[in-house]
Amino acid sequence: MLPRSSSRPQLDLSGAAIHGTLEDRNPTILLPNQSDDISHLALDIGGSLIKLVYFSRHAELSTEDKRKISTKRRLGMFNGGRRSYPILGGRLHFVKFETGKLNECLDFISSKQLLRGGVDSPSWRSGAQPDNIVIKATGGGAYKYADLFKERLGVSLEKEDEMDCLVSGANFLLKAIRHEAFTHMDGHKEYVQIDQNDLFPFLLVNVGSGVSIIKVDGHGKFQRVSGTNVGGGTYWGLGRLMTKCKSFDELLELSQRGDNSTIDMLVGDIYGGLDYSKIGLSASTIASSFGKTISENKELSDYRPEDISLSLLRMISYNIGQISYLNALRYGLKRIFFGGFFIRGHAYTMDTISFAVNFWSKGEAQAMFLRHEGFLGALGAFMSYEKHGLDDLRVHHLVERFPMGAPYVGGKIHGPPLGDLNAKISWMEKFVQKGTQIIAPVPMGVPATTGMGGFERPTSKGDILRSDASAALNVGVLHLVPTLDVFPLLEDPKTYEPNTIDLDQDEFKYWFKVLSDHLPDLVDKAVASEGGTDDAERRGDAFVHAFSAHLARLMEEPAAYGKFGLANLLELREECLREFQFVDAYISIKQRENEASLAVLPDLLMELDTMNEEARLLALIEGVLAANIFDWGSRACVELYHKGTIIEIYRMSRKKMQRPWRIDDFDMFKKRMLTDRKDQPYKRALLFVDNSGADVVLGMLPLARELLRHGTEVVLVANSLPALNDVTANELPEIIAEASKHCGILRKAAEAGGLLVDAMAGIQDDLKDAPESVPLMVVENGCGSPCIDFRQVSSELAAAAKDADLLILEGMGRALHTNLNARFKCDALKLAMVKNQRLAEKLFNGNIYDCICKFEPIS
């Protein structure tokens, strides 16, 4: 460890992740392992803009109950020096100010109490004032305004080298964030997955007031190889002189509605509207920026400010792209990353730079952009408090989620202070009233052609800047969760793709309707789960607005959030519910169905025990498939609930489960279980459970019991967080305890697995003389979705998988929507009922209620 760079406590960056709001294009980054008081902000003070990165603490910490401690000890998780992290520790926020309005920045820092660790810090609550406060800063303004910071805030600015910070910030983002980098050509955005083993060397082009071009050869290894004084400051300065705009963003908004062909001289203007095909120039290629004004007898006031802004933007962007490519060519580099606040996530700017790089390189070099392009320097300065914290980061620690725009947490309104920190301001009311004005995408008009290479441009007259992020909806939220691991039993993690079906335009239209039709019922249950209060009603309305806006954005552009499958869409809905503080919308339904199912479990077990081994195994698989019909995520299944009691519907479903099934590998599984492994049973089976009620109680628990009877350790794997009526890992021990009252096999196994710590008190013990059982355990999967992505699972599940030789994936979400085609290093059984007609047709040319029993043994 290097010594701390100041007397402040060090910043722990192990496990970094992004969290943003709809109105904040640059999402915050969560720091899950930070708990000490730290220097809570860093600055990059440029000639045009001040970029500020600050830390806010997150109060939620994971709790370890007796069951979790017992399971982790049994899985050996306390033996290898593995750390136990809080799930979320904090966030990094990103804010910008114009340098000319420095006082606003100083007021913001003061009102946020950032000098005292933020409004949630111990020092702020105690009223203590830290002495000799030092803030990290980079950029020329760190020198120019040092005295003003000392005078106004009583702090000293510790200057960090600007290039060091830029490179450090870029390396951190490219290493830690799965979808930080993307390309942008002709309005199409595509995320790029960076291979950590092939990251260096690359060219980093930072476009601020001026342009710095840096060749990066590794961590801490770089050199500034070129630059230009024509950059963002040039665009803003000339733009202000020529258009009278008051801000950089206002200038960009003008360019959105501009037509540069009224100002720029195009190739077609010279050649009578024709291309100059001999040298590969189209008629729409710019021959001379502002060249058309030479031959026109007009004054500046005769030209539209919108056209001036666009012409100026293209002129500067093209030149930055060309100069950058020439430097890449000079050093033999194929990848060029563009950052800096000139980029601004603005589609025109990125398209123009990308076109220039592609044009001059003949497609051999690639322009790439970063989500946090304006904050590289500030982020690098922030990390300089403790640089070694980055070494522990891995991509699988980072969970990408999507910003919902709901800073409504614990009854507080999160955002810039509005004077009185305790003011009773109903942010939720404002959100509901404004609705899609806040979050809907800007409409696109009929395409037109202008400029170099014939770019298409929107002709919408909307007054909202359409950046690439479309009011931030394109920018993911990256949560830092260091307790996640890659599932060790994946056959090939590099080629693994969880989604079975990608969402093209047609597919998305269908699921858009399905999810939209389901919204009223979902909101009713969510509001009821919170007691039906007025506050819950308001949050329910806000949830509908937010989720509907996401659907509308994806309807317009299915790839808006990168590679997006049905699993991602379902997870998006669950995240949106949680963002609006609906923790478990189906809690009362789950409790009711669990009780009803547990009441009939003893009779089912008695019936199974009368069968021979072969008949019982078939009945168990039929039972799992039949019980999987109890799914509140399926409209077809919900309609069945009105036709009888749970046990009546279960028995009706059992009758329909007669073989052959749509995929029927039962005989292969039976041979493996009852013949091949007769004398050497599976050592450990991981059973990925799905729904509460009959699904888990009458389906998966009896199957787990049979495996236990064969001498196989069983680990039930359930969601970490609620999703629809899926059972969670926290709910399973109570269900198992109730089931164990009527089954000695389950009871002894649950005791051996540490599940019955307190639950069995007062129950007569009639099994004291029974032989020791193999354990039945419960672990959480690290997910809060109906699906599962095995690239990111809980460390608890990863530890349990190390000795597992059988996986059983049950349910549509985990065995059909995801992982139908996944291959594992051990035997895998996939069981599900298809409860959607379109999915059945798409996957198997089948029908609703078809079943799959797909067994994939290893050789």
Secondary structure, DSSP 8 states (H G I E B T S, - for coil): ----SSSS-----TT-EEEEETTEEEEEEE-TT--S----EEEEE-SSEEEEEEEEE--------HHHHHHHHHTTTTSS------S--EEEEEEEEEGGGHHHHHHHHHHTTGGGT-TTSHHHHHT---SS-EEEEESTHHHHTHHHHHHHH--EEEE--HHHHHHHHHHHHHHH-TTSEEEEETTEEEE----GGG--SEEEEEESSSEEEEEEEETTEEEEEEEES-SHHHHHHHHHHHH--SSHHHHHHHHHT--GGGTSEEHHHHTTT--BGGGTB-TTSEEETTGGGGGS---GGGS-HHHHHHHHHHHHHHHHHHHHHHHHHHHT--EEEEESTTTTTBHHHHHHHHHHHHHHHTTSSEEEEETTGGGHHHHHHHHTT-GGGGGG--GGGEEEE------EETTEE-SS--SSTT----HHHHHHHHTHHHHS-------EEETTTTEEE-----SS--BTTTTTTTS-EEEE-TTEE--TTBS-TTT---BSSB--HHHHHHHHHHHHHHHHHHHHHHHHHTTT-HHHHHHHHHHHHHHHHHHHHHHH-TTTTSS-BHHHHHHHHHHHHHHTT---TTHHHHHHHHHHHHHHHHHHHHHHHTS-HHHHHHHHHHHHHHHTT--TT-HHHHHHGGGS-HHHHHHHHHHHT-S--SEE-HHHHHHIIIIITSSS--SEEEEE--BTTHIIIIIIHHHHHHHHHTT-EEEEEEBSS--TTB-BTTTHHHHHHHHHTT-HHHHHHHHHTT--SSTTTTS----TTS-----EEEEE-S--SSS--TTSEEHHHHHHHTT--EEEEESHIIIIIBSSS--BSSEEEEEEE---HHHHHHHHS--TT-EEEEEE---
